[in-house]
Amino acid sequence: MVKTFKFIYSIIIFLSPFLVVMNVDGELIKCTMDADCPTSLNRKWLCINNICRKMCVTNV
């Protein structure tokens, strides 16, 4: 019984990264200048190659 639970637990741990879908950038936002990009408090959006890209803002 314990071996069955360990096996199921290990299968869940092994397969979970493959089942989780990560959408890091999301939908690409088309732009022509920086003003076309959205605003955010902790990110700076720049228009690079007609696509909005987010850059980290650091407080030094």
N, C-alpha and C positions, 0 to 999 in steps of 0.2 A: 504494500500500500504506500509506504513512504517512498519507495523507488518510483512509483507511478507519479506521485506528486512532484518529486524532484525532476523527473523527465518532462512533465508538462510545464513546470516552472522554467526549466532551462530552454524549452522550445519557445515559450512566450518571450523570454528575455532575448533570445537569439533572433526571433522574427520581428520583434517590435520596431527596430529601426527601419526595416523594409516596408512596414505597413504605415508608418507615419509619413505624411506628405508635408514637406517644408516648402512654403512659397516665400522665399526671402525677399525678392524684389517686387513681386506682385506684377500688376499690369504696367506696361511701359507707357509713360506719359510723353506724348509728342510735344515739342516746343520749338520756338524760333529764337527766343531770348530768355534770360534768367527770370524775367518777370512773369513768364507763362507757367513757371513751375509753382507747386504749392509751397506754403510757408509752414514752418515748424519751429518749436522752441529749441530743441536739442539737435536739430539737423539743419544744414544749409543745403539747399537745392540749387544745382547748377545745370544749365542747359549745355550738354556736351554731345556733339554729333546729332543734334535735333532730338535728343532724348533726355528727359530730366533724370539726373543722377543725384543721390543724396550723399553728402559729405558730413563727417563728424565735426562737431564744433567743440573745441577744447578750451577750457578756461585756465590759462596759465598765469 
